[in-house]
Amino acid sequence: MRIEFDLTEHTAAEGTTLFIQTEPAFAQARRSTRGALILCAVAALGGLGGTWYFEGVSDTAGLFAAGGLGLLFTSLWPTTSKARQSALTALRSRIATDPAYARALGRRVFELRPEGFRVEADHIHAELPWNAVVRTLRTPDWFLMVFVGPSPVPVARESFPSDREFDEFADEAERLIRAGGGTVGPSA
């Protein structure tokens, strides 16, 4: 089974975001960041509360300080939209400064073969064995294969002429991954 499509900035950024949102190491980093932000906010609010209590700071100054902390806290909180924007910004920056990234976009051919997953582009022809797949994810818009590395290969539903063809591609990939000794679904 074979699909040809154009990898665009948008598709690359969305695929990268999907990987970042679902990769266990990135999920742990988000939890750590959120935990650190919560501790900082509690410490800062405790400090403000102590200042108000012991120093008698005016209500207006206290409200401005609490509001400023709230804005800082929400601007630093990791979210999906921030991850998507960060991925797109980083991709655009790399495309503008690194010719290798600029070549990463464009025409792609993905082929599912019994011996492995074949990728073709102007600059690469590679075949990856199915036992190198460490996890997969299927969403309404994507099929994601993560190879050892981790090296994500996101496949967008929009790359296919029909939903049926996308589903057939994902079903066949999962069948071949299982038969080749890879992992379908979340990693163990």
Secondary structure, DSSP 8 states (H G I E B T S, - for coil): -EEEEEE-HHHHHHHHHHHHHH-HHHHHHHHHHHHHHHHHHHHHHHHHHHHHHHH---HHHHHHHHHHHHHHHHHHS--HHHHHHHHHHHHHHHHHH-HHHHTTSEEEEEEEETTEEEEEETTEEEEE-GGGEEEEEE-SSEEEEEETTTEEEEEEGGGSSSHHHHHHHHHHHHHHHHHTT---SS--
